[in-house]
């Protein structure tokens, strides 16, 4: 199944793979989502870069990851982990 993969070189960097929340709901998926602001992530605090978020979308029935978005320090690199398991 093809999926979208996006790296946007902004400050802070944005990485996204798979479905967005809106796309998953439009496909009729029941989803679970987790969103965490960068200010609550230790590494971001240590770097002094607390703007942004990390978001994970999971299929509620199968527990499979449908998509992930990371806007924050290292987001353009960290997203590759989700791309590899998608």
Backbone as ProteinMPNN parsed JSONL, in Angstrom:
{"seq_chain_A": "XXXXXXXXXXXXXXXXXXXXXXXXXXXXXXXXXXXXXXXXXXXXXXXXXXXXXXXXXXXXXXXXXXXXXXXXXXXXXXXXXXXXXX", "coords_chain_A": {"N_chain_A": [[0.848, -1.177, 0.0], [0.767, 2.116, -0.992], [2.158, 5.047, 0.558], [2.195, 8.362, 1.88], [5.033, 10.465, 2.211], [6.794, 12.925, 3.793], [9.183, 15.419, 4.009], [9.931, 18.439, 5.322], [11.877, 21.176, 5.089], [12.103, 23.222, 7.387], [12.183, 25.555, 10.095], [11.196, 24.939, 13.193], [12.188, 21.617, 11.946], [10.01, 19.572, 9.883], [8.636, 16.392, 9.701], [6.757, 13.867, 8.106], [4.82, 10.921, 7.758], [2.791, 8.451, 6.177], [-0.766, 8.323, 6.856], [-2.653, 11.288, 7.562], [-4.511, 12.499, 10.393], [-6.99, 13.45, 9.51], [-7.148, 12.25, 6.952], [-7.206, 9.519, 7.64], [-9.621, 9.347, 9.084], [-11.376, 10.065, 7.031], [-11.21, 7.817, 5.468], [-12.708, 6.11, 6.878], [-11.606, 4.908, 9.094], [-11.309, 3.791, 12.446], [-9.659, 5.464, 14.904], [-6.806, 5.811, 17.097], [-5.086, 8.345, 18.755], [-2.088, 9.997, 19.599], [-0.723, 12.85, 20.924], [1.948, 14.964, 21.578], [3.314, 17.814, 22.979], [6.325, 19.547, 22.067], [7.515, 20.87, 24.2], [7.23, 19.152, 26.311], [9.02, 17.152, 25.92], [12.038, 15.815, 26.787], [14.557, 15.977, 25.366], [14.097, 18.054, 23.533], [13.728, 20.17, 25.304], [16.281, 20.265, 26.478], [17.718, 21.154, 24.293], [16.67, 23.599, 24.014], [14.638, 24.082, 22.252], [11.539, 24.289, 22.069], [9.256, 24.497, 20.555], [6.648, 23.083, 18.665], [5.505, 19.675, 17.947], [4.777, 16.143, 18.458], [3.063, 13.582, 16.81], [1.072, 10.689, 16.651], [-0.765, 8.38, 14.781], [-2.934, 5.689, 15.09], [-4.433, 2.637, 14.042], [-7.378, 1.745, 15.532], [-8.496, -0.771, 15.598], [-6.629, -2.665, 14.671], [-4.213, -1.994, 15.781], [-2.144, -1.074, 14.205], [0.279, 1.241, 13.02], [-0.79, 4.102, 11.451], [0.018, 6.622, 10.676], [2.411, 9.287, 11.197], [3.601, 12.354, 12.575], [6.081, 14.774, 13.016], [7.007, 17.732, 14.292], [9.573, 19.536, 15.026], [12.754, 19.629, 16.814], [14.985, 17.609, 15.09], [12.934, 16.322, 13.79], [12.843, 15.829, 11.045], [14.629, 13.77, 10.797], [13.977, 11.834, 12.714], [11.509, 10.906, 11.858], [12.072, 8.987, 10.0], [12.293, 6.534, 11.306], [9.633, 5.811, 11.688], [8.841, 5.636, 9.049], [10.273, 3.421, 8.238], [9.011, 1.318, 9.594], [6.456, 1.473, 8.727]], "CA_chain_A": [[0.0, 0.0, 0.0], [1.595, 3.325, -1.018], [1.89, 6.022, 1.601], [2.879, 9.635, 1.663], [6.223, 10.698, 3.036], [7.095, 14.332, 3.618], [10.187, 16.108, 4.817], [9.865, 19.858, 5.019], [13.035, 21.784, 5.74], [11.7, 24.463, 8.034], [12.765, 25.664, 11.426], [11.758, 23.61, 13.349], [11.93, 20.71, 10.835], [8.773, 18.792, 9.875], [8.643, 15.106, 9.021], [5.451, 13.226, 8.186], [4.705, 9.706, 6.969], [1.505, 7.772, 6.294], [-1.998, 9.099, 6.822], [-2.945, 12.294, 8.574], [-5.735, 12.178, 11.139], [-8.118, 13.752, 8.622], [-7.195, 11.226, 5.905], [-7.612, 8.252, 8.259], [-11.058, 9.433, 9.373], [-12.079, 10.086, 5.743], [-11.211, 6.433, 4.983], [-13.584, 5.349, 7.757], [-10.831, 4.22, 10.124], [-11.408, 4.157, 13.861], [-8.257, 5.723, 15.223], [-6.285, 6.283, 18.367], [-4.027, 9.302, 18.455], [-1.3, 10.523, 20.707], [-0.046, 14.092, 20.572], [2.76, 15.464, 22.683], [4.028, 19.043, 22.629], [7.782, 19.462, 22.218], [7.945, 21.363, 25.509], [7.199, 18.063, 27.287], [10.011, 16.164, 25.503], [13.299, 16.212, 27.431], [15.608, 16.367, 24.421], [13.756, 19.382, 23.009], [14.015, 21.123, 26.384], [17.733, 20.392, 26.604], [18.202, 21.922, 23.146], [16.037, 24.909, 24.053], [13.742, 24.186, 21.097], [10.314, 23.707, 22.621], [8.115, 24.731, 19.671], [6.321, 21.946, 17.823], [4.766, 18.556, 18.532], [4.888, 14.812, 17.86], [1.713, 13.026, 16.748], [1.017, 9.33, 16.128], [-2.117, 7.913, 14.47], [-2.938, 4.224, 15.118], [-5.711, 1.995, 13.754], [-7.905, 1.262, 16.813], [-8.872, -2.184, 15.507], [-5.486, -3.541, 14.388], [-3.031, -1.449, 16.46], [-1.103, -0.73, 13.246], [0.534, 2.669, 12.874], [-1.293, 4.637, 10.189], [0.76, 7.816, 10.304], [3.136, 10.006, 12.24], [4.082, 13.684, 12.228], [6.957, 15.35, 14.031], [7.428, 19.101, 14.028], [10.446, 19.884, 16.131], [14.156, 19.298, 16.61], [15.229, 16.252, 14.614], [11.733, 15.743, 13.196], [13.138, 15.363, 9.699], [15.41, 12.539, 10.901], [13.259, 10.872, 13.553], [10.381, 10.346, 11.111], [12.547, 7.824, 9.249], [11.988, 5.326, 12.067], [8.249, 5.453, 11.4], [8.795, 5.266, 7.639], [10.827, 2.082, 8.131], [8.066, 0.314, 10.107], [5.159, 1.671, 8.075]], "C_chain_A": [[0.897, 1.245, 0.0], [1.202, 4.278, 0.098], [2.662, 7.285, 1.305], [4.015, 9.785, 2.667], [6.645, 12.119, 2.763], [8.199, 14.759, 4.561], [10.121, 17.56, 4.395], [10.959, 20.542, 5.813], [12.672, 23.185, 6.202], [12.434, 24.531, 9.363], [11.641, 25.916, 12.415], [11.4, 22.709, 12.164], [10.62, 19.937, 11.018], [9.001, 17.512, 9.097], [7.275, 14.463, 9.197], [5.453, 12.001, 7.289], [3.33, 9.094, 7.205], [0.343, 8.731, 6.229], [-2.008, 10.181, 7.891], [-4.203, 11.844, 9.308], [-6.956, 12.36, 10.236], [-8.267, 12.683, 7.531], [-7.677, 9.888, 6.456], [-9.112, 8.244, 8.545], [-11.875, 9.42, 8.086], [-12.16, 8.682, 5.138], [-12.071, 5.533, 5.869], [-12.856, 4.577, 8.848], [-11.237, 4.72, 11.509], [-9.988, 4.321, 14.34], [-8.033, 6.023, 16.699], [-5.207, 7.278, 17.994], [-3.361, 9.745, 19.735], [-0.589, 11.763, 20.2], [0.713, 14.576, 21.801], [3.467, 16.737, 22.23], [5.524, 18.883, 22.884], [8.246, 19.937, 23.595], [7.907, 20.279, 26.58], [8.17, 16.935, 26.925], [11.396, 16.634, 25.975], [14.357, 16.693, 26.455], [15.348, 17.759, 23.849], [14.047, 20.459, 24.055], [15.512, 21.344, 26.55], [18.32, 21.244, 25.484], [17.635, 23.343, 23.14], [15.117, 25.164, 22.871], [12.418, 23.525, 21.458], [9.084, 23.961, 21.753], [7.895, 23.511, 18.797], [5.604, 20.857, 18.594], [5.175, 17.249, 17.847], [3.49, 14.205, 17.917], [1.763, 11.659, 16.071], [-0.446, 8.938, 15.953], [-2.064, 6.394, 14.34], [-4.338, 3.726, 14.804], [-6.2, 1.349, 15.051], [-8.234, -0.225, 16.782], [-7.675, -3.113, 15.36], [-4.223, -3.157, 15.148], [-1.87, -1.153, 15.515], [-0.958, 0.788, 13.164], [0.079, 3.105, 11.491], [-0.499, 5.85, 9.729], [1.429, 8.451, 11.506], [3.577, 11.353, 11.701], [4.947, 14.181, 13.375], [7.397, 16.718, 13.551], [8.268, 19.518, 15.219], [11.87, 19.445, 15.851], [14.335, 17.832, 16.219], [14.039, 15.6, 13.951], [11.959, 15.17, 11.812], [13.959, 14.079, 9.695], [14.643, 11.46, 11.653], [12.139, 10.184, 12.775], [10.786, 9.113, 10.314], [12.304, 6.514, 9.987], [10.568, 4.857, 11.771], [8.09, 5.033, 9.944], [9.274, 3.82, 7.462], [9.836, 0.997, 8.597], [6.697, 0.418, 9.457], [4.991, 0.644, 7.036]], "O_chain_A": [[1.709, 1.409, 0.91], [0.049, 4.306, 0.527], [3.652, 7.276, 0.574], [3.956, 9.302, 3.797], [6.839, 12.49, 1.605], [8.151, 14.491, 5.762], [10.246, 17.865, 3.209], [10.976, 20.499, 7.043], [12.9, 24.179, 5.512], [13.218, 23.642, 9.696], [11.156, 27.046, 12.476], [10.434, 22.981, 11.45], [10.18, 19.682, 12.138], [9.499, 17.539, 7.971], [6.697, 14.499, 10.283], [6.014, 12.026, 6.194], [2.771, 9.202, 8.297], [0.433, 9.806, 5.636], [-1.45, 10.015, 8.975], [-4.876, 10.907, 8.878], [-7.847, 11.512, 10.21], [-9.381, 12.261, 7.222], [-8.469, 9.2, 5.812], [-9.793, 7.254, 8.281], [-12.954, 8.829, 8.048], [-13.083, 8.391, 4.377], [-12.153, 4.327, 5.635], [-13.435, 3.681, 9.462], [-11.475, 5.911, 11.713], [-9.182, 3.401, 14.197], [-8.939, 6.426, 17.429], [-4.487, 7.075, 17.016], [-3.981, 9.851, 20.793], [0.073, 11.726, 19.163], [0.184, 14.594, 22.912], [4.148, 16.735, 21.204], [5.936, 18.173, 23.801], [9.26, 19.459, 24.103], [8.487, 20.456, 27.651], [8.148, 15.877, 27.554], [11.857, 17.713, 25.603], [14.992, 17.72, 26.695], [16.277, 18.552, 23.697], [14.554, 21.531, 23.725], [15.961, 22.474, 26.741], [19.295, 21.967, 25.69], [18.069, 24.187, 22.356], [14.845, 26.313, 22.523], [12.206, 22.344, 21.183], [7.969, 23.664, 22.18], [8.848, 22.962, 18.245], [5.155, 21.058, 19.722], [5.828, 17.252, 16.804], [2.809, 14.295, 18.939], [2.419, 11.493, 15.042], [-1.265, 9.133, 16.852], [-1.257, 5.862, 13.579], [-5.323, 4.318, 15.244], [-5.512, 0.496, 15.611], [-8.252, -0.874, 17.828], [-7.699, -4.233, 15.87], [-3.257, -3.92, 15.159], [-0.734, -0.998, 15.963], [-1.943, 1.522, 13.23], [0.508, 2.547, 10.481], [-0.358, 6.084, 8.529], [1.075, 8.198, 12.657], [3.889, 11.486, 10.518], [4.6, 14.032, 14.547], [8.076, 16.845, 12.532], [7.741, 19.818, 16.291], [12.163, 18.941, 14.767], [13.891, 16.931, 16.93], [14.116, 14.429, 13.579], [11.358, 14.163, 11.437], [13.983, 13.369, 8.69], [14.666, 10.294, 11.259], [11.852, 9.009, 13.008], [9.939, 8.282, 9.986], [12.124, 5.478, 9.346], [10.321, 3.661, 11.621], [7.279, 4.157, 9.642], [8.741, 3.084, 6.631], [9.827, -0.11, 8.058], [5.863, -0.472, 9.627], [3.966, 0.616, 6.354]]}, "name": "protein", "num_of_chains": 1, "seq": "XXXXXXXXXXXXXXXXXXXXXXXXXXXXXXXXXXXXXXXXXXXXXXXXXXXXXXXXXXXXXXXXXXXXXXXXXXXXXXXXXXXXXX"}
